[in-house]
Amino acid sequence: MRLGLDVGSTTVKCVVLDDDNKIIYSVYERHLSKITQKISEILEKVKLAVPGVENALFAISGSAGMGIAQSCGIDFIQEVYATRVSANTFLPGTDVIIELGGEDAKILFLEGGMEVRMNGTCAGGTGAFIDQMATLLNVPLEELNGLAAQYEKTYTIASRCGVFAKTDIQPLLNQGARKSDIAESIFCAVVNQTVAGLAQGREITGNVVYLGGPLTFMSRLRARFDMVLNTKGTCPENSLYYVACGAALCADKAIDFDGLIEQIKVYRGSGNFAFNPPLFADKKEYDNFIERHNKADVKRGDLKSYTKKTYIGMDAGSTTVKAVVLGEDKELLHSCYLGNSGNPVPIIKSFLESLYEINPNINIASAAVTGYGEDIIKNAFNVDYGIVETVAHFTAARYFMPDVQFVIDIGGQDIKCFKVHNGAIDNIFLNEACSSGCGSFLQTFANALGYSIEEFSKLGLFAKHPVDLGSRCTVFMNSSVKQAQKDGATIEDISAGLSLSVVKNALYKVIRASGPDELGRRVVVQGGTFLNDAVLRAFEQEMKVDVVRPSISGLMGAYGAALYAMDRSEKKGVEKSSIISQQGLKSFVHEISVTNCGLCQNNCRLTVNKFADGRKFIGGNRCERPITKKKPSQSLNIYEYKLKLLSEYKPVNGYRGKIGLPMGLNIYELLPFWHKFFTTLGFEVVHSPYSSREIYALGQQTIPSDTVCFPAKLIHGHVQWLINNGVSTIFYPCLSYNVDEGLGDNHYNCPVVAYYPEVIKNNMKDVKKITFINDYLGIHRKKDFYKKAYEMLCKYFNGISLKEVKKAAEAAYEEYDSYFKKVRAKGEEIIEIAEKENRHIIVLAGRPYHVDPEINHGIDKLIAGFGCAIISEDVVSCRVEKFETTVLNQWTYHSRMYAAAKYVGTRKDMDLVQLVSFGCGVDAITTDEVREILEKAGKIYTQIKIDEITNLGAVKIRLRSLLAAIGRE
Amino acid sequence: MAELKYDKTGRLIFTKEMKSEYTILIPMMAPIHFNIIKNVFIHYGYKCVLLDTDGPEIAQTGLKYVHNDTCYPALLVIGQFIHALQSGKYDVNKTALMITQTGGGCRASNYIHLLRKALKKAGLEQVPVISLNLSGLEKNEGFSITLPMIRRIVAGLVYGDVLMLLDNQVKPYEANKGDSAALVQKWTDILTKQFAKGDGYRRKEISKKLDEIACDFSKVKVNKVPKIKVGVVGEIYVKYARLGNNDLEKFLYDMGCEVCLPGIMGFALFKVDNRLEDIKLYGGSKIKYKVVKILMDYLEEMEGYMVESTAKYGFLPPSRYKHTKELVKDVIGYGSKMGEGWLLTAEMLELAETGYENIVCTQPFGCLPNHINGKGMIRKIKSINEKANIVAIDYDPGAPRVNQENRIKLMLAVAKEELEKSTGKKAAGPVLKAKPKEKATAGK
């Protein structure tokens, strides 16, 4: 008899095998992080159920089992290895195993060179991710699959990280997308993540087997894998127990069973973990703290008997809906704070109904709404004003502290904070890459450990040794918490530690402050998460300053909106709000349908909301076209112009045959150069079309590094497109150096741009079928270029002369210059028109390939929608002389950005918005530098991180805040 | 007290007065090498301290003062500096920092600037930073690298590489624990004394000393049992620095493996060779080519001594640079030079070729060149040498050690299976037990 124990990140599995390797006992239970307790429970159970099990051979496996195995002297079997042993035993002939667990995703290739792939530092696409998504949808995990089965269409949800998926899903929910469609989309995301992240270029074919919890319980997930892999995988009986079986199969030592149970019970880990000082030394300190904060309160009044004018403020946030009613003296008459289960419309509806019920004669003078759901609420209920969240929070904060310097709001899933300079919002920080500093993070943890969030956070107040968990992503935090538990941290220590992490994450990851002084000494904190005393205290400790937490901390957005409504209506002299009447509410109907716009390349997924009175509201659009059905009349958008210009480089028949260029990364800028070069030499130059999801999907399976930037990943699809379309020679050269524009200390390309052709060459199998030219060329040395290009060409083609190449090179350089001249001329034209029309000019600064609509997600159109003119960094970079930067200025593309920032600093009517690709290591350096240059000139720095995401919510907040700050909204 | 002087661009200069008054802090990377090289600086009149601090506070300090998305090595090195300066152990008005600067196209060339930014943020602007480079970047009147110094540093690298190699080949098998480490210490001391006297860096001396060292190590009593052989490649800092890779070498050693870290000499040759390749690929000055070639030849000669001495006493010598370079010829272009460039790919091939088929490819999370040369080439390497068993490990302040070790263990599990297959007997190491029985059916 053999016993195998699989201690996973969320569950414990145990099997007993008889001597014929038949499972005679099995158990599968969630451990809620109380690992040792659960194991000893299970072992006791096994002992009762299986006579003679005390003498069984015993081994442990599983990601959380290593420590226990070591300290109890039991053999530990690496879990993937265990899976493999099981598969070899029970399912001979298996080619590929796909196993999803609580926090890990694995692909095992068994045949033809055994290979194992595990998710690395990212847990997107695992059970934990699905858990998170279910929480977000507010459906029990068990129902997710059933929900997905009813799907009609799917949305694109970024598959890398739970956080990105959240930012995709939230607006969908807010716009009223169906939960069943989202559920199915979540499964799609998981599949994409697994395939793109783990297959790393190796094809998944043959007998595919699905293992692990999520794949066992969710048939839709399996169906999606089948669909994407174009195969029919099987999920064998006992698919949950393969790791445990593997451990059992490898076991070759019996143990002292009772002794082990005792040992596990007392197992405490090493007892060493890094910790911080306690939050409160004693009860007295806590009482003083509470007393101090109780002072920041608002006047109250009674709504029922109130007869004067009232003002309504609503905040339709990502996880909660908040609303307040104020009286003429800014007294709080009524408030509500409700969970948002995805659609804020019914919640606001019942809020308004309750108002009319409490006080049928209520005199609503004005109303305003803010938050993610701003647009839909404003339209659904005819609300007078919609304002951007940052302005709402600032308005409220100023009420409590007129000279406030810094406002930080930590909500359910987002951190919003900003500095105040000269009475205006100056510097906005939003969490885009990470949500570990937010309320939902604490909530998830509390739930996972079996507590409510209130109970859980209270536990930490008097913890003796708050665990030092650092400041990182939720997923990493999971493992850190487990480690701390193993090392003997108490639940109190962990609770306090998590509160500290929330704060550290906000300060050092989102704001990136180095110390409190940088943020100012006058600080207002708000948002639901700060209602949590432990978090508040941790924040004060870390900042070393006493802050103000208004008693209505959770309602500040709504409060600010109400104050804003009051101010506006007073200024305008409006007495009566346009908000829906009690009568109107009775007949209020809200219908949702989903469609694709199809009017331009972005092909936005539109959510059409219809209301009883026949009004329509469209969500999910980037521009006004789906509403007006008209093209924007005059485009002051250089991004559009560049696209148009590039599309003019069409293939010209050539006697030397076709040569293909993949349209991505630096080819975006060098298309004019190479097109001219090869056309002059007599080649027919074809290039892949602009990117799309379809093109991305073509090459997704061949991406070897899942953390490389999205623009690089896209190249795979472009190359595949060319091959699929019969191009048998592809030219994609390596370029260490770019053209020297005299703006920097050097003129490199970034390593990814420079050498990505090498990745394509070595990871795309179809490339072997064609001629793939990826030689190293130096376009930066004009006088040597043609000679070197000649040598290169001779390797692949016959009968090309040096003279011809020289001529072609000259033409190419000329074309390159002329392309830039055209772009700059157009830029100048846009600037002139903008000046005449008194429009604000946004320099949308990025890399040349940010022109690709699939990469910029139509952000240029969004900005244009605000009435601004858009130019790119290269339009103005030439207007500045080389200057000293703090960092080494060594990349051509980035030198342009520094120069553009410098130039923007000299103009009142210009601001710079920097586009940053997620995962771009170079931008860790450039963003700080661009910010420094802008701030020195008294400008506001705005950065937009882009990835696969299509959500523009955060982008809107930033841009509207920027425009509000410069008085253009 | 030394006066603070600035150059035209406003950079704080390390002055002549500072040379006598200031202590220079050097971040630790490869311990054996750096201890020897530190002594070279001391010999030339600089007061140096090698920072060998560790602990989570260092990364935390780094996170506080450096952009969080910056590469992990920058975060650690800068964190280590500031942590030291804030520790109270050093007089911040009499301390300078030294950092290398390569001038390549990867982010690493910016470390020095990020360091200055961080110092400013931390209110330590008075601390001068010395750039250690061979490209003539950032001159300081109180600090100069002279030709004899370069020769000593090169000698330091040679000795360091050989000591590291011998230690790695002897330690896992030594009969008396500690013998090998004692020899490393003994030779570090001897070499330091020699350098102080101005000896030990001439060609003949090097060759002779290397023989003596190898001979010494060959006398250590060993017990040769088959062990899993693991090679480590990667971004140079996380490859060598214990702080960067959670003491990977020790972890592997504790797992019962023999470890091989390709030496720093290869990297030095690679960096010099890049200048030649640039000229070959894109054109350029013939004179520059000749000058660089002289340096290249000198380093290759040194490499020759390393190979000869180690081979003479029965050790597996380091592969010759020329050979390593040849291995990668049809895999990736020699123009791929940023970071560790094609060398990283080549080292994996070389390791697999010399019996270290099990490879840990270390990289800081999001390291740009390694998307190409590390992760991007693994598939190709496997198609060339199907025995290659490679695991890529990301290092960053948030990556928990348990996960990293778990992944390495998986690689080791496969390695062990292979080893047992080839030797026909059970191998040492705590990784795995017993083989499963033959085919059976699962079911209740």
Interface residues (C-beta under 8 A of the other chain):
Chain A: D20 N21 K22 I23 I24 S26 A59 S63 M66 D75 I77 Q78 E79 V80 Y81 V85 S86 N88 T89 F90 P92 G113 M114 E115 V116 M118 G120 T121 Q200 G201 R202 P236 E237 N238 Y241 C245 G246 L249 C250 A251 D252 K253 A274 D468 G470 S471 R472 C473 F476 S479 S480 Q483 Y508 K509 R512 S514 G515 P704 S705 T707 V708 A712 C734 S736 Y737 N746 Y748 N749 C750 P751 V752 A754 Y755 Y756 E758 V759 N762 N763 N774 D775 Y776 L777 G778 H780 R781 K783 D784 K787 K788 E884 T886 V887 L888 Q890 W891 G919 G921 V922 D923 A924 I925 T927 D928
Chain B: T9 G10 P56 A59 Q60 L63 K64 Y65 H67 N68 D69 T70 C71 G103 G105 C106 R107 S109 N110 I112 H113 L114 R116 K117 K121 A122 D278 L281 Y282 G283 G284 V331 I332 G333 Y334 G335 S336 K337 M338 G339 F365 G366 C367 L368 P369 H371 I372 N373 K375 G376 M377 I378 R379 K380 K382 E386 A392 I393 D394 D396 P397 G398 A399 P400 V402 N403 E405 N406 R407 K409 L410 L412 A413 V414 V431 L432 K433 A434 K435 P436 K437 E438 K439 A440 T441 A442 G443 K444
